[in-house]
Amino acid sequence: HYWMGIAQQPFNLQISRKYLIKAYEEFKKSEDISGLFHSWIGVVETYIFEWGNFKPLDRWIAEMDALLLGNTSFPSEEIEAKVSAGMFSALMYRQPDHKSLPEWEQKLRNTIIHIKDQKLQIKLGYQLFFYYTVWTGDLPKANMLANLLRPNSNKDLDPATYTLWYALDGIFLWKSGDPKAGLEAVLNGLKLSEKADYHIWDTLLYSGGAYCSISMGHEP
């Protein structure tokens, strides 16, 4: 069920989620800790990518809290990094007043700074980047993260990751007072998304494009 869920993620988040929840329940019964963490990450990602109803994240926040209270150790540093990103994102959208949100924020930020794989950096860091840029308006932290995540060239990343970067860059440029450059970044991202036929970041791109266009005085 796990791999079926992962395979469906770019195409149908609802179907992906059903498979991943089944996988989580199966891994829980068999006490497969690695599978449990991986499927939890996948389930949470479907809600974040969907950017719609975050209420079901209450269950998954509680599941991870229970796992960690049971002194369950992470099987690898990469799994720990992905859980940090998932937990931070879940709390950010569903329980922003949760007492442990600052701890997860710091943990995620430190993790991103020390990761050398830029693709993984962008995937783990994009919600933290969004948090600094839009939610808290902490532009110095957003700028630090932008400099860390910015690709060196378009040959460094796969189209899906580069499309995500365009979405982030568009929103950052808008918040930095340059909506024209932000809109250009968004349009580049949409072109790449269409070319690669990978549309999971379209919601971020279109929202960034709307912010930039409104700031430039364009009619809705």
N, C-alpha and C positions, 0 to 999 in steps of 0.2 A: 504493500500500500504506500510506503514512503516514497519510492521512486516514481510511482504513478502520480502522486501529489506534486512532486517537484517538477515532473514533466509538464503538468497542466498549468503551472504557475503563470507562464507568459501568456496563456490563452484564455483560461477560465478560472478565476480565483475561487469561485464557489465550489466547483468540482475539486479543485486542488485542495481546498480546506477539508472537504469531506474525507478524502483519502488520508490527509495528514492527521486528522483527528483519530481516524481508525488506527493509523500507525502508532500514534501516541498511546492509545489504549492498549494495543498489543504489546508494545515495548514495556509499558508499565506492568502488565501481567507477567511478562517474562523477565522482569527486572534487568532489562538491557539499558544501562545508564546512558551510553553513547547514543543509542537510538532514541531514547527519551528526550535528550537535549536537542538532537537534530530535528525531531518532529515538532517539538515545542517551538523552536526557532521558525520552522516553516509555517506553522499555524499563525503565529504572531505576524509574520511578514505578510500573510494574505490580507489581514485587516489593515495593515499600514499601507500596502500598495493600493488597496481598494479605496481608502480615504473616505469612508462613509460612516457606518455604524460601529462605534468603538466600545459600546456597552459590553459585548461578549468578552472583551479583554479582561474584565474583572476576574473571570474564572482563571485565565491563564496567568495573570499576576499572582493570584492565590496559589496556583499550582507550583510556580517557581519559588515563591516564598516558602512553601511547605518542603520542597526539595532541598533548598539551601539550609533551612532550619534543621533538617535531618542530617546535616553535616555531609551531604553528598559532594564529593570532589569532582572537579571537571576533568574529563579524560584527556584533554589537550588544551594548549593555550589558545588555539584557534576557536575551539568551541566556547571557551570562556569569553573570548572577545565578541563572538556572535551573540551569546546570551546577554552580555552587557549591553550591546546595541539594541537587542530586542526588548529587554526589560526597561531600558531608558525610554525607548519609543512608546512602549505600552503605557508607562506612567505619564509621560508627557501628554499623550492624547486623552487618556482616560482618567488618571488620578494625579493631576499636576500638583495637588496639595499633599501628596504622599510624603511622609517624613524621610524616606530613603531616596527620593529623586536626586537631591544634591550629591549623594554618595555615588549613585550610578552615573551621574553626569561626569564627576571627577574621574571615576574609574574608566569610563569610555574615552574621555579626552586623553588620559595618560596612555591608554592602549593604542589609540590612533597615532599619537606622536611617535611611538616606538615601533610601529609596524613598517616594514620596508616594502611590502607589496602594495603598490599604489592602487591597484584595482580593489583590493580588500579595504584599503584606507577609505576610498570613496564610498564603497557600499556600506561600511560600518559608520562612516562619519556624516552621511548626508542629513540624517535627522537632527544630529547635534548642530550641524551647520544651520539648518532651518530654524532650530530653537534659538540660536544666538541672533540670527538675522531678523526673523519675523516676530518670534514670541517675546523675547526679552529686549531686543534692540541693542544688544551688546556688540556693537560694531568692531571694537578692538579685538574681541575674541573671535568674531566672525572673520575678520581680516586675517588673523593668525591662522585660522583653519583653512581659509581660501588659499593662502600661500602654500600651505602644506599639501592640499589636495590638488592644486592646479596641475594638469598634465604638462609635461615638457614638450610633447609634440603629439599630433593626432595618430602617430604610429605606435604610441605606447600602450593604447588601450583598445579593447574590443568595442564595437559600435554601441552596445547596450550601456556600457559604463560611461563612454564618452557622451552619450545622450543625456545621462543623468547629470554629468558635469555641466553641460550646457544649461540644463534647468536650474541648477544651483547658481551658476554664474549669472544667469539672467536676473534672478531674484536679488542676488547680492549687489549687482550693478544698479538695480532699481532703488534699493535701500540706500545705496551710496550716492544717490543723486544723479545718476546717468541712465535714465530710462531708455534713451535711444540705443545706447550700447547694449543695454539689457535686452531690449526687443530683438536686436540683431542676434544675440546669443540664443534666445528662444527659437527664432526662426531657423537658425542653423541646426538646433536640436531636433526640430520637427522634420526638417529635410532628412536628417540622418535616421530618425525614427521611421520615416516612410520608406527610405531606401533599404533599411535593414529589416523592415516588417516586424519591428519590435516596439510595441506600443504601451508597455507597462508604465512608462514615465510621462505619458501624454498629459495626465491630469496636472502634474507639476509644471509642465511646459505651458499648457494653456492658461493656468492660473498666473504664472509669471508674465506671460504675454499680456494678460488682462491688466495686471498691475501697471506694467510699463505703458500700455496704450492709454489708460485712464490718466496717468501722470503726465502724458504728453498732450492731453486734451482731446484725444480721439473719442468719437462717439461710440457708445457700446454697440 
